[in-house]
Amino acid sequence: MRESDVEKVRRASAHPDRPGEVCRADAGVWKVAVDVHRCEGKGDCVVVCPYQVFEVGPIDEGVYASLPMLTRLKLWVHGKKTAHLPRADACKACGLCVVACPEGAVSLSAP
């Protein structure tokens, strides 16, 4: 892990607005979501997640086409990438992703 990535984890861990149960929830109980209207695919969620819940990759073309013009433009500028949740069932609700995301695109929902 790069030094800048370690610093991102430290900042997220200490954030006072961090939601969740500080990694004590059973995996898959809390629901994690990514708002594609806000996500720019920067990958901070990937860096801070201790459970490898996230991946950043191309946005589905059907989803992309259904978005408002300004959102499509923003995504295009950022390489048409977004965060995906291939292992959402591994989430233990630590909330690091929520506070690390610079766009505020990640959320956790309580059971």
Secondary structure as GFF3:
##gff-version 3
##sequence-region A 1 111
A	DSSP	alpha_helix	3	14	.	.	.	ID=ss1
A	DSSP	beta_strand	31	34	.	.	.	ID=ss2
A	DSSP	alpha_helix	44	48	.	.	.	ID=ss3
A	DSSP	beta_strand	55	58	.	.	.	ID=ss4
A	DSSP	alpha_helix	61	66	.	.	.	ID=ss5
A	DSSP	alpha_helix	69	77	.	.	.	ID=ss6
A	DSSP	beta_strand	81	84	.	.	.	ID=ss7
A	DSSP	three_ten_helix	88	90	.	.	.	ID=ss8
A	DSSP	alpha_helix	96	100	.	.	.	ID=ss9
A	DSSP	beta_strand	106	109	.	.	.	ID=ss10
###
